Amino acid sequence: MSGKATANMSMKGFVYKSEASDYKEPGKGTYQHVNDIDIDGAGIGGLGFAVDLGAVYKINDDFSVSASVLDLGFINWSNDMLAENQSKTFVFNGFHDVSVTSSRGEELEVKADRYSDQLADFANLKDMGDQGGRTTSLGATINLGCEYTLPVYRKLSFGALASSHVNGDYSWTEGRVSANWRPLKWLDGGVIFAVNNFTTSMGWILNIHPKGYNFFVGMDHLLGKTSKELIPLNSNANIALGMNIAW
């Protein structure tokens, strides 16, 4: 097995707490590993800057396109508390030419202790101290969308949205299509279907917005089979509620 495990923490007053443990192989001594954290005081750990950019172009009364870039920016941290594993590989060759005593070959217990020590260096983190300042990007999200309004029934429109989050190993891409209904000036809602790197989902939203007030409820799941209490069966779902009052 091979792998590099790192923990980067930038927080005012943050330190890793370590303890010493004994290697199992005789005469090898001890090794230090992180087993807790401590935060002494509080303060600003860094400063950053970000902008959101967007534009909408209306081709005609029925069709419009849009584009945006969100969270385009960075944070400059004043410190970087680093912890990482001491060994980047763990090699298991099996148990060959071993015996329960030292009269022939290597003892089984000695071989097992050697593997245990190797695994301890591979799996545990060691405090590497403050590495100084560092700069990280926020992870920008790029959106491209379009909306088409039915000429024969202008209260109904259909939309498509492509989103891409750029953040190294945590990047993802998603596509959405939606049907949006606006029966009244203060009431609208929609049904959305989405596909991304991880899964597919289908949900709905209802938005009530009379003058000076806004309330919305949304769910990332369409109710299928439910219990008598209308609890979804054999599925997971998130419900989001929100309210705004304008003064």
Phi, psi and omega in degrees: 000143176225144180180144178249113180258124179228148174232116177250120180232125178240098182209134181300127177081009183274135174218150172275144174252132185239161173221158180261135176234151182277136168294150181282330180288126183302137177082000183274343177090215185235166175225147179266138178213147181288131178229359181192175176228163177216140178237115183251105181083185181212162180170183180279121182273344180181170179230147182212183182209141179207153176225154171245128181239140180200158179207149176233131178240121181266108182290314174206189183294341184257337190227134177218153178235157182213159177209147179205154172233120184250148177056046176272100184180196186207166171230131175258111182272145182278344180209164179217097178277113188251138171224138181210162179286142184289321180249137183263358180221152172226121184244124177247114182261005184085183179248102181241143177053051179240157178216168179281348176231171182271007182289334179215118180075194181264141182295144179299320182295322179295316179297318180295320178297322180295319176295321180296318179293321179296319179292325178297318178291330182282323189264340183262151179262142177248136180290119180260002176083187181280120181268006182090191182288159177209157180238132180232147175278158181281336187092092185280153176241125181255127182240135172231127185219166175209156180218136179237125179260132181295124180296327184277343178210090191286357176278353181241132178221161178235142183226161175221141182219128175247125182236141177223120179262120185257106183203053176060232181293345183257020179285152176208161179228141182217146174237138181228143168233146185215155170242125187240133184237130179234079184288332181226163179297331184254009183219130173206164181196180181190165175238135187231139173240132185227146174228130178222189183298336189255324188195182170240152180209161179215126185217189183212163177212145176231129185235121179248119187218070170293175184299125177083002185211145179215131177222134178223152174222135182218160182213137181269030182204136174268128184298125174252248178283127182231165174280180179297335179271010180065030174270127181299138179256142176056040179200160175249148181206148174244137176245130180243133178237143178208151181214138176229140175236124180269133180258000000 
